[in-house]
Amino acid sequence: MSYETILTEVKGEGARGRVGLITLNRPKALNAINRQLTEDVLAAAAAFDADPAIGAIVITGSEKAFAAGADIKEMQPQSYTDMYLADWFGAWEQFSRTRKPVIAAVSGFALGGGCELAMMADFIIAGDNAKFGQPEIKLGVIPGMGGSQRLTKLVGRAKAMELVLTGRFIDAVEAERIGLVARIVPAAELLEDAIKTALTIASYSLPVVLLAKEVVNRADELTLQEGVRFERRVFHSLFSLEDQKEGMTAFIEKRTPDFHDR
Ligand code: CAA
């Protein structure tokens, strides 16, 4: 399958445990998110999510820009009615519902919708040259792809408020300190590191990985008591899997487990 604004590739070998790579590819616009790029990313992510050979997804951009935001030139002439009727950015909810783990590998600018897209991933690995920000306020708007909500949940109210109200950019070190990114790596090693991390995740039992992601995500929605009970119920249910027996038997027999996603 070929796309207009992204490149896709499958990494890894074999019938399972592979990684789907999505590379944003609008270099002249610093990967600004327009309607075509939205359509392409959603289609590629859905295809990887449905492919049983794929266990995790990496989304990345170029060295200069993960994405410099939503496409300002496309949005500039739109009216309120245009935006409302098109439910502009509403389609991204599909991406945030991807069941398989998604890692954002961020090099260069991740601004506005670019930062918001990275935050839709399950975690961000940043190159040491990464710059994050929500500069919408400078354009006379506010974040529109979930930034006011996800940034606040990730880094807390004080930092989110400061970044959304000032539009200030932060570097990778500050982003890691405030909890926006999981890890910083040298920019030259970013993609290799992100793919290696995704291959590690994809090597584990797929149903267990999906449930691990679902349980962590429920922490945003449930009380602590309900969340802990939900986790325990899911934990118990894993004892119906062949992969639980295989994982624990392999540990006892001092060998690498051979998971079959069952
Ligand atoms: N939309 C459309 N085009 C963009 C763009 C964007 N968000 N960001 C960059 N570009 C284009 C520039 O217009 C320029 O195109 P031309 O050569 O045709 O002029 C090209 O990409 C290269 O950009 P610059 O010349 O500006 O590159 P730079 O290195 O000097 O600056 C930058 C880089 C600081 C990232 C700067 O491009 C910039 O500030 N971009 C906009 C950042 C921004 O405001 N993002 C938020 C967008 S609104 C949003 O995202 C809403 C939401 O919540 C979803």
Residues whose N, C-alpha, C, O or C-beta is under 5 A from the ligand:
A	BS01	CAA	K28 A29 L30 A32 A68 G69 A70 D71 I72 K73 F109 L111 G112 G113 P135 E136 I142 P143 G144 M145
